[in-house]
Amino acid sequence: MEDCLFCKIIRGEIPATKIHEDEDTLAFLDIHPAAPVHLLLVPKQHIGSLSEVDASHQPLLGKMLWLAPRLAASQGCTDGFRTIINTGRVGGQEVFHLHLHIIGGKDRLPAMIHHD
């Protein structure tokens, strides 16, 4: 997609601090980190959201989940990390290109959902 922010990063039109790149994926630092470690792992193929995947995407999704702990460890998250895929407007997705957040740091991350 020509106007997609992440597609522009993948094509090198917008700079990013790359952590990992291979033929299928790109991982880079989030420009508005929610924690000391905050990476985004994106497929190079434009997929709008997790809702748009089909059976043909299984190898790519498996690769992304396989990469996540390795990328987290490479950034010092050896005692745990969080992975998040926001899907759709209600799910909090802001950039409509499938992406996996990898979030961590030295301290325990706060709860994602607060129970009253």
N, C-alpha and C positions, 0 to 999 in steps of 0.2 A: 504494500500500500504506500503510495507516494507521500501522503501526509502523516503517516504514523510515526510518532516520536521514536519508538524503539527500532523501527525499520531504518530510520535515518541514522541512528547510532550504529546499527549493524553495517550500513553502507559506508560509514565513516564520515557522514555529512555533519554530524554533531559529535563533538568530542566526549569521551567518557574514559574513566579510569578502569581499564580492562584488567580483570583478574584471571580470566580463562577464556580461551576461544578454540573451537574446533570446527569441523565442517558443518555441524548441526546446531551448535549452541554458542552463546556468548554470555559471560558473567561480568558484571561491572558494579562499581560502587554506586549506591543510591545517593543522589545529590541532596536528599533531605533525610538523613539517617534517623531511625527511631531508636537506635542502640549503637554502642561502640562499633559493632560489626553489623553492616547492613548491605548485603549484596542483592542484586537482581540477576536471576538466571533466566534467559529468554531463548526460545527457539529462533533460529534464523528464518525459518519458514513463518510467514505471517499467519497466525491463528488468533482470531479476535478474542476468544476467552475459552475457559475450560468447557463451557457449554457447547462449543463448536467442534470439539474433538470427536473422532470416530475411530473405528477399530484400526485403521491404517496408522494412527498416531501412537499406538501402544509402544513400539520400540523407542520413539522419541521421548515419550513421557517416562518410560523406564530409565532411559539414559539420564534424564534430568534428575530423577530421584536418586539414582546411583551417584551422580556427581555431587549432589547437595552436601552429604557429610564430608566428602573429600575437600570441597571448597571451604566449608566451615572450618575444618581442621587446619587448612592452609592459612587461615586468617586468625588462628589462635583459639578457636572455639573447641577445645578438647574435652570440655565437661558438659557439653550440651549446647543446643541451639534450637531455634524455632523456624519452621517453614510455614509459609502462608501463601495461598493462592486466592486472591480476591476475585470473585466472579460476578460480573454484571453490576449494574448501578446499585442495586440494593445490597450487594455483597461488598461494596466499597471499591470496586475497580475504577481506577482513574485513567489509566492508559489501556486502550482496548487492543492490546497485543498480549497474549498469554505470557505471564511472567510469574516466577516463583521467588518470593522474598526469602532470604536466608538471614536470620537475625540472631545475634548473640552478643556476648560480652563476658566480663569477669564475674558479674553478679547475676543472681537469679532474675530472670525477666519477670515483670509484673504479670498478673493474671490477665488474660485476654477478655474474659467475660466476668463481670462483677455480679455476684449473687446478693440480692437484698435480703 
